[in-house]
Amino acid sequence: MPKEEVSNALRKLRSKRGLKAMKYCGIIKWNEDGLKFQKRLRSEWD
């Protein structure tokens, strides 16, 4: 297989992978402030 064909095949594979995070932005509705939630979780480790 020529080097160019391998490069093109790898480029196609890479373009399909990945997470489109903006798709999920604003989906979850929290009843609690994010900072308070983090502090509460981190205090459980102490």
C-alpha positions as CSV (number, residue, x, y, z in Angstrom):
1,M,0.0,0.0,0.0
2,P,1.5,3.4,-0.9
3,K,2.3,5.8,1.9
4,E,-0.3,8.4,0.7
5,E,-3.1,5.8,0.9
6,V,-2.1,4.9,4.4
7,S,-2.0,8.5,5.4
8,N,-5.4,9.2,3.9
9,A,-6.9,6.1,5.6
10,L,-5.5,7.2,9.0
11,R,-6.8,10.7,8.5
12,K,-10.3,9.4,7.9
13,L,-10.2,7.3,11.0
14,R,-9.1,10.2,13.2
15,S,-11.8,12.5,11.9
16,K,-14.6,10.1,13.0
17,R,-13.4,9.9,16.6
18,G,-13.9,12.5,19.3
19,L,-16.6,13.8,21.6
20,K,-18.7,16.8,20.5
21,A,-19.1,18.2,24.0
22,M,-21.2,21.2,22.9
23,K,-23.9,18.6,21.9
24,Y,-24.4,17.9,25.7
25,C,-24.0,21.5,27.0
26,G,-27.0,22.5,29.2
27,I,-28.6,19.0,29.1
28,I,-28.3,18.3,32.8
29,K,-30.1,20.5,35.2
30,W,-28.6,20.7,38.6
31,N,-30.5,21.6,41.7
32,E,-27.3,22.6,43.4
33,D,-24.5,25.2,42.8
34,G,-21.6,23.5,41.0
35,L,-19.0,24.9,43.5
36,K,-21.0,23.7,46.5
37,F,-21.3,20.3,44.9
38,Q,-17.5,20.0,44.3
39,K,-16.7,21.1,47.9
40,R,-19.2,18.6,49.3
41,L,-17.7,15.7,47.2
42,R,-14.1,16.7,48.1
43,S,-14.9,16.9,51.8
44,E,-16.0,13.3,51.7
45,W,-12.4,12.3,51.0
46,D,-11.0,13.9,54.2
